[in-house]
């Protein structure tokens, strides 16, 4: 890719309008605090992808002799031509993401966005013209009976440290409707575990009732939608073989975890602690499930599988689970028996 002759740095963003004279003491530049706030609105990964898309757009403009001023103040015709340059080459969603990055650049330079109905039609055409090979096949959601297969594997090979960790993670992901990246690391080293992003044992609290371990609350330090303050997830005790609360309790006991240990980590034969990795977890699950003809799944399959599980049983997912749990515990305290979920 050739060197860029146009700066992507938004630090020199001005707020002046040629058609609207500024007041005598109007500010013409964003403050450092305002720039930091804009940068903090999205993740670093998103910022890097956005800059890459903006650089791609600038390259296209230079190749097509678009004037410097017109790059950050493009007409709808220019936007349509840019979008159409990807027809048959990119999936519609990817092209829309690239146009969104261009829009961010245009607005950052305090210009109006001219994308309208004509651009929408072009984007729809690009999406329909994308070859089927551009789309990933949909993954099946994980089902509760698949979790039983993991429990069968553990019964056959023994309740060892690694298997207990896998089972606890799988049950928690499914019934907690969690994203894989919210609980598992890419590294097996405890020293590289980011407790500001991933949960420790101290982030888990398991409540007890006289009859059984009733529920658990897991504080996720960072989630996709709550990156700074995290989110608390309620995990319900299920009267089924795949019981996340029971699996977590057994995992903690077998692996002798302490409050400062990564939640999903396990003991090696020398008693050292190893963090369960994303790829390690998925490889194990796919290996077990492939024996019965189940197609390869991804981490997101657990989240959509858990949500589907609750919906098919008439239980509202997500935050409504907390209310459902409180109501069920109230009935338990009044002498009503548990109903399997």
C-alpha positions as CSV (number, residue, x, y, z in Angstrom):
1,X,0.0,0.0,0.0
2,X,1.6,3.4,-1.0
3,X,2.4,6.0,1.6
4,X,-0.6,8.2,2.5
5,X,-0.5,11.8,1.6
6,X,-3.5,12.6,3.8
7,X,-3.4,12.7,7.6
8,X,-5.8,10.4,9.4
9,X,-5.0,12.2,12.7
10,X,-8.1,13.7,14.1
11,X,-6.2,16.0,16.5
12,X,-6.5,18.9,14.1
13,X,-10.2,18.7,13.7
14,X,-11.8,22.1,13.3
15,X,-15.4,23.0,14.0
16,X,-15.8,26.0,11.7
17,X,-18.4,26.2,9.0
18,X,-17.7,28.3,5.9
19,X,-21.4,29.3,5.6
20,X,-21.7,30.2,9.3
21,X,-19.3,32.9,10.7
22,X,-18.0,32.0,14.1
23,X,-18.7,34.0,17.2
24,X,-15.7,36.2,18.3
25,X,-14.5,33.8,20.9
26,X,-15.8,30.5,19.5
27,X,-13.5,27.5,19.9
28,X,-12.2,26.1,16.6
29,X,-10.4,23.0,17.9
30,X,-11.4,20.0,20.0
31,X,-9.7,19.9,23.3
32,X,-7.4,17.0,24.3
33,X,-10.1,15.8,26.6
34,X,-12.7,15.7,23.8
35,X,-10.3,13.8,21.6
36,X,-9.7,11.3,24.4
37,X,-13.4,10.9,24.9
38,X,-13.9,10.2,21.2
39,X,-11.2,7.6,21.2
40,X,-12.6,6.0,24.3
41,X,-16.0,5.5,22.7
42,X,-14.8,2.4,20.9
43,X,-12.2,-0.3,21.4
44,X,-8.7,-0.1,20.2
45,X,-9.4,-2.9,17.8
46,X,-12.3,-1.0,16.3
47,X,-10.1,2.2,16.0
48,X,-7.4,0.2,14.1
49,X,-9.9,-1.3,11.8
50,X,-11.5,2.1,11.2
51,X,-8.2,3.7,10.4
52,X,-7.3,0.8,8.0
53,X,-10.7,1.3,6.2
54,X,-10.1,5.1,6.0
55,X,-6.7,4.6,4.6
56,X,-8.1,2.2,1.9
57,X,-10.7,4.9,1.0
58,X,-8.0,7.6,0.7
59,X,-5.9,5.3,-1.5
60,X,-9.0,4.8,-3.8
61,X,-9.5,8.6,-3.9
62,X,-5.9,9.2,-4.9
63,X,-6.0,6.5,-7.5
64,X,-9.2,8.1,-8.9
65,X,-7.8,11.7,-8.8
66,X,-10.2,12.9,-6.2
67,X,-9.1,16.3,-5.0
68,X,-7.8,16.7,-1.4
69,X,-10.7,18.8,-0.2
70,X,-13.2,16.4,-1.8
71,X,-11.8,13.4,0.1
72,X,-13.2,14.5,3.4
73,X,-16.3,16.2,1.9
74,X,-17.4,13.7,-0.8
75,X,-20.5,13.9,-2.8
76,X,-23.0,11.1,-2.9
77,X,-21.8,10.2,-6.4
78,X,-18.3,9.7,-5.1
79,X,-19.6,7.6,-2.2
80,X,-21.6,5.5,-4.6
81,X,-18.7,4.9,-6.9
82,X,-16.5,3.9,-4.0
83,X,-19.1,1.4,-2.7
84,X,-19.6,0.0,-6.2
85,X,-15.8,-0.6,-6.5
86,X,-16.3,-3.6,-4.2
87,X,-19.1,-5.3,-6.1
88,X,-18.4,-9.0,-6.5
89,X,-15.3,-8.6,-4.3
90,X,-16.7,-8.0,-0.8
91,X,-19.7,-9.1,1.2
92,X,-22.3,-6.4,1.8
93,X,-21.7,-6.1,5.5
94,X,-18.0,-5.5,4.9
95,X,-18.7,-2.7,2.4
96,X,-21.1,-1.1,4.8
97,X,-18.4,-1.2,7.5
98,X,-16.0,0.5,5.2
99,X,-18.5,3.2,4.4
100,X,-19.1,3.7,8.1
101,X,-15.4,4.4,8.5
102,X,-15.6,6.9,5.7
103,X,-18.5,8.6,7.4
104,X,-16.6,8.8,10.6
105,X,-13.7,10.5,8.7
106,X,-16.1,13.0,7.1
107,X,-17.9,13.9,10.3
108,X,-14.6,14.1,12.2
109,X,-13.5,16.8,9.7
110,X,-16.8,18.6,10.5
111,X,-18.4,18.0,7.1
112,X,-21.9,16.9,6.4
113,X,-22.6,13.3,5.3
114,X,-24.2,13.2,1.9
115,X,-25.0,9.5,1.7
116,X,-28.7,9.1,0.8
117,X,-31.1,6.9,-0.9
118,X,-28.9,6.4,-4.0
119,X,-26.0,5.1,-1.8
120,X,-28.5,2.8,0.0
121,X,-29.5,1.3,-3.4
122,X,-25.8,0.8,-4.4
123,X,-25.1,-0.9,-1.1
124,X,-28.1,-3.2,-1.5
125,X,-26.9,-4.1,-5.0
126,X,-23.4,-4.8,-3.7
127,X,-24.8,-7.1,-1.0
128,X,-27.0,-9.0,-3.5
129,X,-24.1,-9.4,-5.9
130,X,-21.8,-10.9,-3.3
131,X,-20.9,-14.6,-4.2
132,X,-22.2,-17.2,-1.7
133,X,-18.5,-18.1,-1.0
134,X,-18.1,-14.8,0.8
135,X,-20.4,-15.9,3.6
136,X,-19.5,-18.2,6.5
137,X,-21.9,-21.1,7.0
138,X,-24.0,-20.6,10.1
139,X,-22.9,-22.5,13.1
140,X,-25.5,-24.6,15.0
141,X,-26.2,-23.4,18.5
142,X,-25.0,-25.6,21.3
143,X,-27.7,-27.7,22.9
144,X,-28.1,-28.9,26.4
145,X,-27.8,-32.5,25.4
146,X,-24.4,-31.7,23.8
147,X,-23.3,-30.7,27.3
148,X,-24.2,-34.2,28.5
149,X,-21.7,-35.6,26.0
150,X,-19.0,-33.6,27.7
151,X,-20.1,-35.0,31.1
152,X,-20.0,-38.5,29.6
153,X,-16.4,-37.9,28.5
154,X,-15.5,-36.8,32.0
155,X,-17.1,-39.8,33.5
156,X,-15.1,-42.1,31.2
157,X,-11.8,-40.4,31.7
158,X,-12.1,-39.4,35.4
159,X,-12.9,-36.2,37.2
160,X,-9.4,-34.8,36.7
161,X,-8.5,-31.1,37.0
162,X,-8.6,-30.3,33.3
163,X,-11.9,-32.1,32.6
164,X,-13.5,-30.4,35.6
165,X,-12.4,-27.0,34.3
166,X,-13.8,-27.7,30.8
167,X,-17.2,-28.9,32.2
168,X,-17.5,-25.8,34.4
169,X,-16.6,-23.5,31.6
170,X,-19.0,-25.1,29.1
171,X,-22.0,-25.2,31.5
172,X,-21.4,-21.6,32.6
173,X,-21.0,-20.3,29.0
174,X,-24.2,-22.0,28.0
175,X,-26.5,-21.3,30.9
176,X,-25.0,-17.8,31.5
177,X,-25.2,-16.9,27.8
178,X,-21.7,-15.7,27.9
179,X,-19.3,-14.7,25.1
180,X,-16.1,-16.8,25.1
181,X,-13.8,-13.8,25.1
182,X,-15.4,-12.5,28.3
183,X,-14.1,-15.5,30.4
184,X,-11.2,-17.1,28.6
185,X,-7.8,-15.9,27.7
186,X,-5.6,-16.4,24.6
187,X,-2.6,-17.3,26.9
188,X,-2.1,-20.2,29.2
189,X,0.1,-18.2,31.5
190,X,-1.3,-16.7,34.7
191,X,1.2,-13.9,34.4
192,X,-0.4,-12.8,31.2
193,X,-4.0,-13.1,32.5
194,X,-5.7,-9.7,32.5
195,X,-7.9,-9.5,35.6
196,X,-9.2,-6.2,34.4
197,X,-10.8,-7.9,31.5
198,X,-11.3,-11.5,32.6
199,X,-12.8,-12.9,35.9
200,X,-10.9,-14.2,38.9
201,X,-12.4,-16.6,41.4
202,X,-13.1,-13.6,43.6
203,X,-15.6,-12.4,41.0
204,X,-17.8,-15.4,41.5
205,X,-20.2,-15.7,44.5
206,X,-22.3,-18.8,45.0
207,X,-25.3,-18.5,47.3
208,X,-26.7,-21.5,49.3
209,X,-30.1,-22.6,50.4
210,X,-30.8,-25.4,52.9
211,X,-31.7,-27.7,50.0
212,X,-28.9,-27.2,47.6
213,X,-26.5,-24.6,46.1
214,X,-29.1,-22.3,44.6
215,X,-27.4,-19.8,42.3
216,X,-24.3,-18.0,41.4
217,X,-23.4,-14.4,40.4
218,X,-20.4,-13.8,38.2
219,X,-19.0,-10.3,37.9
220,X,-17.6,-10.0,34.4
221,X,-14.9,-7.2,34.6
222,X,-15.4,-6.3,30.9
223,X,-18.0,-7.2,28.3
224,X,-18.7,-6.3,24.7
225,X,-21.4,-3.8,25.7
226,X,-20.0,-2.7,29.2
227,X,-16.3,-2.4,28.7
228,X,-15.5,0.0,31.5
229,X,-17.7,-1.2,34.4
230,X,-18.4,-4.8,33.4
231,X,-21.6,-6.7,34.1
232,X,-23.0,-9.2,36.6
233,X,-24.5,-12.4,35.3
234,X,-26.9,-14.6,37.3
235,X,-26.3,-18.3,36.8
236,X,-29.2,-20.5,37.9
237,X,-29.0,-23.9,39.5
238,X,-30.4,-26.4,37.1
239,X,-31.9,-29.7,38.1
240,X,-30.1,-31.4,35.2
241,X,-26.9,-33.2,34.6
242,X,-25.3,-30.1,33.1
243,X,-25.6,-27.9,36.2
244,X,-23.3,-24.9,36.1
245,X,-23.4,-24.1,39.8
246,X,-22.6,-27.7,40.7
247,X,-19.9,-27.8,38.0
248,X,-18.3,-24.6,39.2
249,X,-18.2,-25.8,42.8
250,X,-16.6,-29.1,41.8
251,X,-14.1,-27.3,39.6
252,X,-13.1,-24.9,42.3
253,X,-12.7,-27.8,44.8
254,X,-10.7,-30.1,42.5
255,X,-8.4,-27.4,41.3
256,X,-7.9,-25.8,44.7
257,X,-8.4,-22.4,43.4
258,X,-7.8,-19.3,45.5
259,X,-9.6,-15.9,45.2
260,X,-6.8,-14.4,43.0
261,X,-6.7,-17.3,40.5
262,X,-8.2,-17.0,37.1
263,X,-11.7,-18.5,37.3
264,X,-11.2,-21.1,34.6
265,X,-7.7,-22.5,35.3
266,X,-6.6,-25.9,36.3
267,X,-3.8,-27.8,38.0
268,X,-1.1,-29.6,36.2
269,X,0.5,-32.8,37.6
270,X,3.2,-30.7,39.3
271,X,0.4,-28.7,41.0
272,X,1.2,-25.5,39.0
273,X,-1.7,-23.5,37.7
274,X,-2.5,-23.2,33.9
275,X,-5.1,-20.9,32.4
276,X,-7.6,-22.5,30.1
277,X,-7.3,-21.0,26.7
278,X,-10.0,-20.3,24.1
279,X,-8.6,-22.5,21.4
280,X,-7.9,-25.3,24.0
281,X,-11.4,-25.2,25.2
282,X,-13.0,-25.2,21.7
283,X,-10.6,-27.9,20.5
284,X,-11.7,-30.2,23.3
285,X,-15.4,-29.6,22.8
286,X,-15.2,-30.1,19.0
287,X,-13.2,-33.3,19.4
288,X,-15.8,-34.8,21.7
289,X,-18.8,-33.7,19.7
290,X,-17.3,-34.6,16.3
291,X,-17.6,-38.3,17.3
292,X,-21.3,-38.1,17.1
293,X,-21.4,-36.1,13.8
294,X,-21.8,-32.7,15.3
295,X,-20.3,-30.0,13.1
296,X,-17.6,-27.7,14.4
297,X,-18.9,-24.9,16.6
298,X,-17.4,-21.6,17.6
299,X,-17.5,-19.8,20.9
300,X,-20.6,-17.8,20.0
301,X,-22.5,-21.0,19.6
302,X,-22.7,-21.3,23.4
303,X,-24.3,-17.9,23.8
304,X,-26.9,-18.4,21.2
305,X,-27.5,-21.9,22.4
306,X,-28.1,-20.8,25.9
307,X,-30.5,-18.0,24.8
308,X,-32.4,-20.4,22.6
309,X,-32.6,-22.9,25.5
310,X,-34.3,-20.4,27.8
311,X,-36.7,-19.0,25.1
312,X,-37.9,-22.5,24.2
313,X,-38.8,-23.1,27.8
314,X,-40.6,-19.8,28.1
315,X,-38.0,-18.2,30.4
316,X,-36.9,-14.6,29.5
317,X,-33.2,-14.5,28.9
318,X,-30.5,-12.0,30.0
319,X,-31.3,-9.6,32.8
320,X,-34.8,-11.0,33.3
321,X,-33.2,-14.2,34.7
322,X,-32.5,-12.3,37.9
323,X,-36.2,-11.6,38.5
324,X,-37.1,-15.2,37.6
325,X,-34.5,-16.5,40.1
326,X,-35.8,-14.3,42.9
327,X,-39.3,-15.5,42.3
328,X,-38.2,-19.1,42.3
329,X,-36.2,-18.8,45.5
330,X,-39.2,-17.1,47.1
331,X,-41.3,-20.2,46.2
332,X,-38.6,-22.5,47.5
333,X,-38.7,-20.7,50.9
334,X,-42.4,-21.3,51.0
335,X,-42.1,-25.0,50.6
336,X,-42.6,-25.4,46.9
337,X,-40.3,-27.9,45.2
338,X,-37.9,-27.0,42.4
339,X,-38.9,-27.4,38.8
340,X,-36.3,-28.4,36.4
341,X,-35.2,-25.9,33.9
